[in-house]
């Protein structure tokens, strides 16, 4: 789930999406933290940080904050100082169940760091690690569900090329994600529950079911397991401030895994439910089989099915005024 970036105002959207019926929903409450994230723990973690090979902790101007900068379902971002004028935050696990996700994220980001200059998007820079903690620069900007449509379109095209690059590269050994990169059939029960909960118009409900069934009917992914981001929805892409000259950043790699790229492409379609993004992805991707029309058509069918499943999750979880609810609405009414 996305982090709540406390310095960013949410867009105000109409109370209900096009083709949607029902009552307003409340913003989901993150699971209770079972790992204490307080000033005492932060100070202890900072004292025990292990810097990356090309970084010295002495370069930091330390100024540990008294409260978090942002908070999500799995982690807390705590300000700890500055590096050459840039704010630094410590990303700290807040739940026992998600400890392994930070380790998985570190493994993949280290692997991608060597490709950083050639990647279409930026990724978080790991400066140091600790027990259940990662030191990274704070990333300025708005998440993709908060920006103007023209910026969202441009960012989505960048994400299409970014996912193509990630999928086409080597896939390190990382733990498996039980709900990403897996066969669609394993998510059928969850899809039916989400579809039943969602208060959609009959036309939108039928379209969602048709896309899901088409994905189920498509050929299964039979090629090598590709490296996946795992959760590239609009809340996990940060667009830079206008005029900054910076690249957009793909954040939150805790769900990274290996498998069928269709689930990542489903997340891509939440940014803009259009074949334009899939075309941009295919023109850039270099994994074996992407040029095979049969493999590609099956992948596209599964991607649209994944997009519907992810859209239902967002639509059910977030209130209509939230940007991620709007992303779900665009998909389900498009």
N, C-alpha and C positions, 0 to 999 in steps of 0.2 A: 504494500500500500504506500501511497506517496507521503512524503513529509509535509507537515503543515508549516509553510514558510511564513513566519509571523510578521515579517516586514512587508508583506505583499497584500494588497487589497484584492478581494475577489470581485469578479465582474458581476453585475446585477443583470440577471436574465429573466425572461418572462416566467410566471409561476408554473406554467405547464408547457411541455414541448408540443410540437405539431403532431397531431395524431395520438396524443397521450391523454388518458383520462385518470381520475383518481384523486387522492388527497395528498397534501404535501408530506414529504418524508424528512426525517431528522438526519443530520450528519452522523455517520457511524462513529461510535466511541471506540478508541483503540483498546485492545486487550489490556488487562491490568499488568503492570510491570512487576516481575518477580525478582529482578535484579535492581538493587538500589542505585539510582543515578542522582547523587547529591554532590555538594561541593567537596565533601570529604573524599568521596571516591574519585572525583575528577582530579583533585590534587595528588592523590596517591598514584593514579594512572599516569599523570604527567611526569612524575618523578621517576617512573619506570619505563618510559618510552624507549623504543629501540629504533634509531633513525635508519632510513634507507641508505644504501651504499653511497649515494652521491649527495647526501644532505647532512648538515651539522646542526644539532639542536641549539648551539650557541648563537646561531643567526636569528633566533626568535626573540622578539621583544615581548616578554611574558606579561600578561594581564588577564588572569583567569577571572571570568565573569561569575556573578553570583547566581545566575540562572541560565537555562538553556536558550539557545538561539532559535531552535526549531525542534519539533518532536514528531515522530511517526509511530507506526505500529510496532516496529522492530528496534528502532534506534533513537537516540537523542543526540542532537548536535549542540555542543557546549563551546562557547567562545573561550579561547585560552591565550590570545595575544595576536601579534601581527608579524608579518614577514615582508620587509621592504614595502611597507604601506598597505599590504593586503591582509585582511582578516583571516585568522586561522580558527578552525573548529575541530573539536575532538568528537568523532562519531563513535558513540558508545552503545553497546547492546543493552537493551532494557528488559529483555526476556530471555530466560534460559533456553527456550526452544529455538531462538534465532541466533545463538552464539555461532553456530557453524556457518551461517550466512555471511558473516563478516570475513571469515577465513576464505570462503569461496570467492568473495568479491576481491580480496587482496590477490589471490592467485591469478584471477583473470586480468585485473588491472595491471599487474606487473607484466603479464604476457603482452598486453596491448601497448604498454608504454614504449616498447621498442618500435612500434608502428605508428607512434603518435603523430609524426609529421605528415604521414600519408593518409591518416584517417579523415573522413569528411566532417566529423564532429569531434569536439574535445571530450575527454573523459576525466573524472576526478583524478587529481595527482596525489598519490600517497607519499607523504613525507616521513612518516614514522608509524610504527605499530606498537600495540601493547596488548595486555590481556583483555580480549573482548573490546578493543578500541583501535581506531585508525585516525591518524592526524592528517587532515586535508585542508586546502584553502576553501573558504566560503565562496560559493559561486553566485555572483550578482546576476539579477535578471528576473524575468517572470516565466513561470512554467507555461508550456505551450497551450494549455486550455484557457489561459488568461489573456492571451495576446489578440490583437486585431486579426480578422480573417486572412488578410493578405500576408501578414507575418507568419500565421499558422501554416498557410499553404507553402510558403518558402521553406519553413522549418521542416515540414513534413517531407518535402522532396529531399532535403538534406538527410533526414532520418532514413529514407529509403536507400540512399547511397551508403549511409553508415552501416545499416544492417547487412547490406550486400557485402561490404568489406569484412565485417565481423564473421559472417557465415562462411566466407571464402577462405579465411585464414585457418591456421592450425587450431585444433580443439584440445586444450589441456584437460587432464583428468580432474574433473570436478564432480561433486556429489550430484545425484539425480534429483530433479524437481518432480514431485509426483503429479503436478497439474500443469506443467508446461513441456512442450516438445514431445508429448505422449500421443498415442493414437486417440482420435476423436471419440471412439466408442467408449473409452474409459471415462469420459466426461458426460455421457448421455444422461445419467441420473441427475447430475448437477444442472445440466441444461434444462431438463424437464421441471425441476424445482424452481429454477429462476424464471422460466417462461410462465409458470403458473402464478408466481408472485407478482410478476410485472403487469400493471394495469395498462394494457395496450389496446389500441383500436383493433377490430377484427382483421382489417387489412394488414396492419403492421405485424400482428401475431402470425398470420398466415405466411407473410414474407419471411419472418424469422425462422419458422419451421421449415419452409422450403429450402432456405440456405443451409440450415443444419443438415437436413436429409441429403442434400446434394453433396455436402462434404463427407458424410458417412458413406455415400455410394462411390465416392472417388477412390482410386487406387491408394493403398497405404504407402507411406514413405518407406522405400526399400534401400536407399543409398546410405552412405556413411553418415554417422551422427554429426551434425554441424554444431559449432559453438553458437549458443543463443544468448541474447541479453536476458530474456525471460519475462520482462514486464515493460515493454517500451511504449506504454500508453502516454497520453499528453501530460500527465502529472510528473513524468520522469524525464522530460526534456526541458531544459532551461534555455530560453531565448535571451541573448545578451541585451543590455540596455541599448536603445537606439543611438547610433553614432559612435558606439564604443569600438567598432572594428573587430570585436571578439567573435569567435565562433559559438554556435549553440553547443550545449553540453548534454550528453546522455548520461544521466545519473542513476543511482540506486541499482547496482549490479548484484544485489543479494540473491535474486532469483535466477541467476545465470546457471545454465545447464547445457547438456548436449541432446540433440535429437532432431525431430522434424521441424524445419523452419516455419511451417505454417502458423504456429502459435505466435511467433514474433511478427509475421506479416499480418495476422489478425490484430495485434496491437497497433501496427502501423496504420491500418485502415481506420482506426478510431480517430486519428488526426484528421483524415479526410477520406470519406468513403467513396473512393474513386479508383478506377483502373489506372489512372495516370501514375499513381504511386507504385503500383505493381510493375508497370512498364519501366519506370525509372529504376526500380530495383533490378529487374531482369537485365537491363542494358549494362548494369555495373557489376553484377555478381559473376563470379568466376568458378563456382564449384562445379564439379563434374556432373553433367546431366541437365544443367539449367537451360541449355539450348535445345533439349529434346522436347518437342511440343506435347507429347503425351505426358511426360513427367510434369511439365509446366502447367498444363491444364488441370491435372489432378491437384497440384499444389495450390493453384488459385481457388479451386472449389473448397479445399480444406481451409484455406486462409479466410474466406468469407464466412465459413461456418464458425471458425474461431472468433472472428470479429463480432458475430452475433452473440456468442456466448459471453465474451468479455463485456460487450455493450450492455447486456442484461444485468450483469453483475454490478456495473457502475450505475445503471438506471435504478436498480433496486436499492443500492447502498446510499446514494447521495441525494440530498434535497434538490429540487428543481433549480434553485438559484446558484448551485455549485457548478463550476466549469466541467468537472468530470461527469456530472449528470447530463450536461449539454452534449458532451462527446458521445455518451451512450444514446441520447436522443437522436443525434444526427445519423448515427448508424441505423437505428431501428426504424426511423421514418424516412430513410433515404432510398 
